[in-house]
């Protein structure tokens, strides 16, 4: 190839930027768009038609990624039997050329790259070779993930080890990949952490040296102790965690890095989600009703509003689901009018929070939890509007009253309920009304939702993704399962799979409760952890619950109580309970084995 040559009847090669075993990268002029500068990468496929097809398909997927911290792919053209990938031309330098920097600046770049990586992963793409040399930095200080190695998926640059070929760069590739495991999103997160480590320390986490020595140190987990990382060091430990199951997730890393760097970063574009339980046209009825009521109330304002009513603005009041704090929605000052209050942040799912009100005759328990669905809400009742928020009211029974907040986007909900002790004679609906209105005031005052103040224990299930615990092999035990279409719950702490041949649903969820007791059910054991088959414990006649005790710990509330974290497998369906329990036990085994060691 030479300067002046035109590729694909459109791109004139101007300057060769680099070359290697994967081919060449050129700066070129797009002749159809006023000679706009673009970058062209020649992906060598060796005449292999299947390899060429894979390059083209991956280019098409990458072209769908639109993120400010990812080098944009514009086009893919064929020339002389090879494919050329047409990309955004970044006039800047790589992170490998920037030298070391302070922890705050490194965190800022890291947050940007984590946001870009999150967007890429959302499209099902793995980078496989994140390192300083593969990150471009613009003159304005924006970091962009580059060189996705489209050809590398076809012709990898292997480094031979005792376990075979390794994809990635020694010093930056994840330990599990070096040891022979397949590449995963967690491996990309490790490489991101290694890149940030390089920015502050000037070396890879495993030092410098030849490829074989670096890979050996990586396999042994022989990391270099950071000397300049400062406040960034604990987060680097989570990014560079040897066990991929315990490694921080990319979305959580983006938020944490942004906080340290003093600059929020953009994550993955919001993807459509399916309803947890309901489907069909009726599933959208409440969302439509909410929008209609909201717009109707707005139209009843001024004359200008009637002439030109503003559109419903789907503000993001939730923000990052993992760091949103459910306990922040309790207003203890307002609820204190009904008696002394106490929040219990160590009970129930991570997306929930409990509050107890004591009074002269007993007490009232309040609970709230977040959920997300583009379908029908869990609760039915009268709908009213409080500002931009919808409010569903269900008077319930004498001992229970429920309210559900509908966020302006029509997809996020907070269900709140009050339940009084047996024999109590308190009017509980006014209590939950006070709680609901106070919660709306908390969010409306300064969106998004307040963030969690307490950092969860790195050993906690909080940091795991429930949908990752059952792989295709495990799901083969579920007849008719729609394996590739799980229903992900809020924060990734719950996940459900449905059957295409029956009404059966398998749910995996994380929970916190009192330590187990001998009469909890049939005692089992999975992956060295005690478990209990509790049958239809959760008041569903056609269901079965298997609870795996993951770990026990002293409550962070400082009250001396012991809390247990559980992996729950809940199977719901029309089959006899015995058959549902057989399926629950079959799912519990591989799910427990997928957990990291407690």
Secondary structure, DSSP 8 states (H G I E B T S, - for coil): --TT-EETTTEEEEEEEEEETTEEEEEEEETTTTTEEEEEEEE--TT-HHHHHHHHHHHHHHHT---TTB--EEEEEEETTEEEEEEE---EEEGGGS----HHHHHHHHHHHHHHHHHHHHTT-------GGGEEEETTS-EEE----TGGGTS-----BTTB---S-TTTS-HHHHTT----HHHHHHHHHHHHHHHHHSSBTTBSS-HHHHHHHHHHT-----SS-GGGHHHHHHHT-SSTTTS--HHHHHHHHHHHHT-------------SS--SGGGGHHHHHHHHHHHHHHHTS-HHHHHS--------SS-STTTB-GGGG--HHHHGGGS-EEEETTSS-TTEEEEEEEETTEEEEEEEEEEE-SS--S--SEEEEETTEEEEEEEEETTEEEEEEE-TTSSEEEEEEEEE-TT-----HHHHHHHHHHHHHHHHHSSS--B-SS---TTSGGGS-GGGSS-HHHHTTSTTB-TT--EE-GGGSEEEEEBSSSS-EEEEEEEEES---GGGSEEEEETTEEEEEEESTTS-TTEEEEEEEEEEEE-TTSS--EEEEEEEEEEESSS-HHHHHHHHHHHHHHHHHTS---
